[in-house]
Amino acid sequence: MSMTEGLLVPPGHGRTVATPAQHVTFKVTGAHSRTASSFEVVVPPGFDVGAHVHTRSEELFYVLEGELDVLAFEPRVRTPDNWRRWESLSGSRVVRAGPGTVIAVPPGCPHAFANPTDTPARMFFQASPPPDHERYFEELLEILAAGGSPDEAAIEALRARYDIQQLTPLRHGGYVPAPEPAP
């Protein structure tokens, strides 16, 4: 890439990697930016990335269409089964994010997203520094493309290589929203 020319990616363009579990279009990669990789992600009904944390990566999510349950805080207790019930020391809870919602995640902050609806959601996702998330998405989608239940051991090894500590399980179907807390 010439340092005197930028990159223009028209709507509907970019390299796409897709499985029944996720659809990711690479918009800006480490070949074009020293700052961040950018993606458009279609999140199908039932997909739950699981709560996780990075020690080095910083992420930004912008919901374009649909709704996602999102988390971006350190909980009082990191329970291993259901991040949707987590609460922070300051009282923050998981929220339902609609179009226009921005979620910024600094290194060390637990975060997650899930699609609890019956329609796909679409988001813009940016990860810094590049190109770790590009490689991670490629390899994760290869694992998920195998069909059936995900190979948890393969996903765990993949996440360890790319600075991802998984706190709750990744699920790509059958997501059930957490019940509302009792009043």
Summary of the structure (lengths in Angstrom):
residues: 183
radius of gyration: 16.2
end to end distance: 56.7
largest distance: 58.7
contacts: 522
relative contact order: 0.26
helix: 14%
strand: 33%
